[in-house]
Amino acid sequence: MSDSSFDLVVIGGGPGGYVAAIRAAQLGLSVAIVEKRPTLGGTCLNVGCIPSKALLTASHHYHTAAHGLGAFGVKVAGVELDLPAMMAHKDKVVADNTKGIDFLLKKNKITRILGAGSLAGNGQVTVTAPDGAVSTVAARAIVLATGSEVTPLPGLTIDEEVFVSSTGALALPQVPKRLVVIGGGVIGLELGTVWSRLGSEVTVVEYLDRILPFHDLEVSKTMTRLLGQQGMSFKLATKVVAGERKGAGAVLTLEPAAGGAAETLEADIVLVAIGRRPYVEGLGLETAGVDLTKRGFVKIDGSFRTSVPGIYAIGDVVGGAMLAHKAEEEGVALAEILAGQHGHVNYEAIPSVVYTWPEVASVGRTEEQLKEAGIAYSVGKFPFLANGRARSMNDTDGFVKILADAATDQVLGAHIIGPNAGDLIAEIVLAIEFGAAAEDIARTCHAHPTLSETVKEAALAANGRAIHV
Ligand SMILES: Cc1cc2nc3c(=O)[nH]c(=O)nc-3n(C[C@H](O)[C@H](O)[C@H](O)COP(=O)(O)OP(=O)(O)OC[C@H]3O[C@@H](n4cnc5c(N)ncnc54)[C@H](O)[C@@H]3O)c2cc1C
């Protein structure tokens, strides 16, 4: 017998889970959310997007105050780092955000259940509270939104002291002299940037021959150069084959990815950032008969249905772009489907942002993907160097690149490196969502002088008629 019953029970209170719960409640369903962490918001709010952006912003301010204000005629003397205060800022931002989700759940009359959820068959979920008490809830539909966890590197034990995951790297008690980041993806570069700005010598070791391997190749190459100019070192096409603690730090053994002579690299802190894997521990998937993909993600169809009727899954646990806003879109679409509507996610229009400085933002196809698919395309590119606002900000690195179908001019992808790229991409995401042509963006009036004019000019350039370059 269940202790209570709902239309919908969501397991996992991250961006996928809490957004699905809120949308379902808006549509009149009775909803409970089971979350084992004491705070809501999942990886994103607790140990992901939000704390990393708090530290990226704070370290950017520190670095600008120490090195970047003289050119504006602002003299600053005696800039000092107060790391505990910086961490307190991050912790407050996290606490405020997670409390905000509590408020939203209450506002939408969603029942919050603290504990670890596990599938118990016949539309039931067993919840084990932190004190060991077990209860059961029943639901017409169950949503798995349990997210992901750090992928470990075989042979290295993450102790969160010397060998740290992203979670440890968000809370280091002091600035390491030498930080080695294993993995040149988004998380490694963002956290490497934080500590580099605060004074660490950062070396990124990447197995592939490029950083940001899922991005447009031109973006990868340009970011390698720009981050290199900021002091970051890269060991590309290199694998870490062993690592152990040495004194207060660590020593890693590296080899060329293609094989060859080994070398050693010493570090005070080693950040393992080689990716994230689905988190399904303790969910009882096997007993319930929920199928997984070969890579261990929960297998779903186009409507988020798992192999078991009445059980659905969204977010990182189903794979695809492991991003908070992708999880949120899936949460909304699923809630709408469960309420009898036609929820849908356009996976061609999911932006991805790297919050380094300059920022990187992309949406849609890369040049390499278009070539591989045999799609003829035009390229419209515009440099920030030719934008008045970027010049006034002394932020002239980077470009906007728009890829449009050569025959129809429909926007197929966009890749931006530049100041506030993460905000600038929104306009192009909207264009893709609306099936717009580059000319539609080009003919839209953009305020002057703004960074957004680079988007207009890149769209003009796709048809060979940029004005300011
Ligand atoms: C350092 C870092 C920075 C990131 N930065 C960004 C960014 O800038 N932008 C972006 O879009 N994405 C970013 N991400 C990725 C983003 O955090 C994830 O894509 C997002 O959190 C996925 O949401 P989710 O709801 O699927 O899962 P999660 O946020 O992982 O939430 C899952 C929740 O389920 C709970 N849970 C798991 N199992 C159970 C169970 N059995 N019972 C009860 N509860 C359970 C977990 O405790 C967790 O709270 C970042 C990630 C990291 C690690």
Ligand as a Chemical Component Dictionary entry (heavy atoms), coordinates in Angstrom:
data_LIG
# 
_chem_comp.id                   LIG 
_chem_comp.type                 NON-POLYMER 
_chem_comp.pdbx_formal_charge   0 
_chem_comp.three_letter_code    LIG 
# 
loop_
_chem_comp_atom.comp_id 
_chem_comp_atom.atom_id 
_chem_comp_atom.alt_atom_id 
_chem_comp_atom.type_symbol 
_chem_comp_atom.charge 
_chem_comp_atom.model_Cartn_x 
_chem_comp_atom.model_Cartn_y 
_chem_comp_atom.model_Cartn_z 
_chem_comp_atom.pdbx_ordinal 
LIG C1  C1  C 0 30.915 22.000 -13.124 1  
LIG C2  C2  C 0 29.715 21.941 -14.027 2  
LIG C3  C3  C 0 29.320 23.056 -14.719 3  
LIG C4  C4  C 0 28.212 23.012 -15.536 4  
LIG N1  N1  N 0 27.847 24.145 -16.201 5  
LIG C5  C5  C 0 26.761 24.126 -16.990 6  
LIG C6  C6  C 0 26.334 25.308 -17.644 7  
LIG O1  O1  O 0 26.944 26.373 -17.516 8  
LIG N2  N2  N 0 25.234 25.256 -18.420 9  
LIG C7  C7  C 0 24.529 24.090 -18.586 10 
LIG O2  O2  O 0 23.538 24.097 -19.310 11 
LIG N3  N3  N 0 24.908 22.955 -17.970 12 
LIG C8  C8  C 0 25.998 22.948 -17.182 13 
LIG N4  N4  N 0 26.361 21.805 -16.529 14 
LIG C9  C9  C 0 25.560 20.582 -16.753 15 
LIG C10 C10 C 0 24.269 20.614 -15.945 16 
LIG O3  O3  O 0 24.582 20.725 -14.587 17 
LIG C11 C11 C 0 23.459 19.350 -16.201 18 
LIG O4  O4  O 0 23.273 19.188 -17.592 19 
LIG C12 C12 C 0 22.096 19.436 -15.533 20 
LIG O5  O5  O 0 22.230 19.608 -14.145 21 
LIG C13 C13 C 0 21.283 18.176 -15.820 22 
LIG O6  O6  O 0 20.055 18.277 -15.181 23 
LIG P1  P1  P 0 19.251 16.979 -14.725 24 
LIG O7  O7  O 0 17.990 17.480 -14.135 25 
LIG O8  O8  O 0 19.172 16.013 -15.837 26 
LIG O9  O9  O 0 20.153 16.280 -13.620 27 
LIG P2  P2  P 0 20.873 16.822 -12.303 28 
LIG O10 O10 O 0 20.980 18.279 -12.277 29 
LIG O11 O11 O 0 22.105 16.010 -12.167 30 
LIG O12 O12 O 0 19.849 16.448 -11.143 31 
LIG C14 C14 C 0 19.584 15.129 -10.792 32 
LIG C15 C15 C 0 19.153 15.096 -9.341  33 
LIG O13 O13 O 0 18.642 13.795 -9.067  34 
LIG C16 C16 C 0 18.984 13.445 -7.741  35 
LIG N5  N5  N 0 18.914 11.996 -7.653  36 
LIG C17 C17 C 0 19.642 11.072 -8.323  37 
LIG N6  N6  N 0 19.229 9.830  -8.022  38 
LIG C18 C18 C 0 18.205 9.971  -7.134  39 
LIG C19 C19 C 0 17.348 9.056  -6.477  40 
LIG N7  N7  N 0 17.439 7.736  -6.679  41 
LIG N8  N8  N 0 16.422 9.562  -5.641  42 
LIG C20 C20 C 0 16.300 10.893 -5.438  43 
LIG N9  N9  N 0 17.076 11.812 -6.054  44 
LIG C21 C21 C 0 18.005 11.344 -6.893  45 
LIG C22 C22 C 0 20.391 13.997 -7.584  46 
LIG O14 O14 O 0 20.693 14.187 -6.213  47 
LIG C23 C23 C 0 20.288 15.317 -8.351  48 
LIG O15 O15 O 0 19.956 16.371 -7.488  49 
LIG C24 C24 C 0 27.462 21.815 -15.674 50 
LIG C25 C25 C 0 27.839 20.673 -14.962 51 
LIG C26 C26 C 0 28.946 20.734 -14.139 52 
LIG C27 C27 C 0 29.335 19.504 -13.370 53 
# 
loop_
_chem_comp_bond.comp_id 
_chem_comp_bond.atom_id_1 
_chem_comp_bond.atom_id_2 
_chem_comp_bond.value_order 
_chem_comp_bond.pdbx_ordinal 
LIG C1  C2  SING 1  
LIG C2  C3  SING 2  
LIG C2  C26 DOUB 3  
LIG C3  C4  DOUB 4  
LIG C4  N1  SING 5  
LIG C4  C24 SING 6  
LIG N1  C5  DOUB 7  
LIG C5  C6  SING 8  
LIG C5  C8  SING 9  
LIG C6  O1  DOUB 10 
LIG C6  N2  SING 11 
LIG N2  C7  SING 12 
LIG C7  O2  DOUB 13 
LIG C7  N3  SING 14 
LIG N3  C8  DOUB 15 
LIG C8  N4  SING 16 
LIG N4  C9  SING 17 
LIG N4  C24 SING 18 
LIG C9  C10 SING 19 
LIG C10 O3  SING 20 
LIG C10 C11 SING 21 
LIG C11 O4  SING 22 
LIG C11 C12 SING 23 
LIG C12 O5  SING 24 
LIG C12 C13 SING 25 
LIG C13 O6  SING 26 
LIG O6  P1  SING 27 
LIG P1  O7  DOUB 28 
LIG P1  O8  SING 29 
LIG P1  O9  SING 30 
LIG O9  P2  SING 31 
LIG P2  O10 DOUB 32 
LIG P2  O11 SING 33 
LIG P2  O12 SING 34 
LIG O12 C14 SING 35 
LIG C14 C15 SING 36 
LIG C15 O13 SING 37 
LIG C15 C23 SING 38 
LIG O13 C16 SING 39 
LIG C16 N5  SING 40 
LIG C16 C22 SING 41 
LIG N5  C17 SING 42 
LIG N5  C21 SING 43 
LIG C17 N6  DOUB 44 
LIG N6  C18 SING 45 
LIG C18 C19 SING 46 
LIG C18 C21 DOUB 47 
LIG C19 N7  SING 48 
LIG C19 N8  DOUB 49 
LIG N8  C20 SING 50 
LIG C20 N9  DOUB 51 
LIG N9  C21 SING 52 
LIG C22 O14 SING 53 
LIG C22 C23 SING 54 
LIG C23 O15 SING 55 
LIG C24 C25 DOUB 56 
LIG C25 C26 SING 57 
LIG C26 C27 SING 58 
# 
